[in-house]
Amino acid sequence: MKGCQGVIFQINNKTKRSVEATIKTLATKDDIADVRKEISEAKAETIKWMFIFWIGQVGATLGILLIFLKK
């Protein structure tokens, strides 16, 4: 009987440590809110740079077209 209790005690300890380790790695609602804020800021920054890139591309394309049309 003592052998069984020892095994049960070890299993309980191992399970408890596993649960504690899992709890440490779980994200809280605040963590998720922070990540969402960072994602939205990055998204806005990406959209801004996309517009700058496309305006530059349109300008370059129009410049090349004007050069070829003047010849």
C-alpha positions as CSV (number, residue, x, y, z in Angstrom):
1,M,0.0,0.0,0.0
2,K,2.9,2.4,0.8
3,G,4.4,1.7,-2.6
4,C,1.1,2.8,-4.3
5,Q,0.9,5.9,-2.2
6,G,4.5,6.8,-3.2
7,V,3.6,6.4,-6.9
8,I,0.5,8.4,-6.5
9,F,2.4,11.2,-4.7
10,Q,5.0,11.3,-7.5
11,I,2.3,11.5,-10.1
12,N,0.5,14.3,-8.2
13,N,3.8,16.2,-7.9
14,K,4.6,15.8,-11.6
15,T,1.1,16.8,-12.6
16,K,1.2,19.9,-10.3
17,R,4.6,21.0,-11.7
18,S,3.3,20.5,-15.2
19,V,0.2,22.6,-14.5
20,E,2.2,25.3,-12.9
21,A,4.6,25.4,-15.9
22,T,1.6,25.6,-18.3
23,I,0.0,28.4,-16.2
24,K,3.3,30.4,-16.5
25,T,3.2,30.2,-20.3
26,L,-0.5,31.1,-20.7
27,A,-1.3,34.6,-22.0
28,T,-3.6,36.9,-19.9
29,K,-6.2,39.2,-21.4
30,D,-3.9,42.1,-20.9
31,D,-1.2,40.3,-22.9
32,I,-3.6,39.6,-25.7
33,A,-4.8,43.2,-25.7
34,D,-1.1,44.4,-25.9
35,V,-0.5,42.1,-28.8
36,R,-3.6,43.3,-30.6
37,K,-2.6,46.9,-30.1
38,E,0.9,46.2,-31.5
39,I,-0.7,44.4,-34.5
40,S,-3.0,47.3,-35.3
41,E,-0.1,49.8,-35.1
42,A,2.0,47.6,-37.4
43,K,-1.0,47.3,-39.8
44,A,-1.4,51.0,-39.9
45,E,2.3,51.5,-40.5
46,T,2.3,48.9,-43.3
47,I,-0.7,50.5,-45.0
48,K,1.1,53.9,-44.9
49,W,4.2,52.5,-46.5
50,M,2.2,50.7,-49.1
51,F,0.6,54.0,-50.2
52,I,4.0,55.7,-50.3
53,F,5.4,52.8,-52.4
54,W,2.5,52.9,-54.8
55,I,2.6,56.6,-55.2
56,G,6.3,56.3,-56.1
57,Q,5.6,53.5,-58.5
58,V,2.9,55.6,-60.3
59,G,5.2,58.6,-60.5
60,A,8.0,56.5,-61.9
61,T,5.7,54.8,-64.5
62,L,4.3,58.2,-65.5
63,G,7.8,59.6,-65.9
64,I,8.9,56.7,-68.1
65,L,5.8,57.0,-70.2
66,L,6.3,60.8,-70.7
67,I,9.9,60.2,-71.7
68,F,8.9,57.6,-74.3
69,L,5.9,59.7,-75.6
70,K,8.1,62.8,-76.1
71,K,10.5,61.0,-78.5
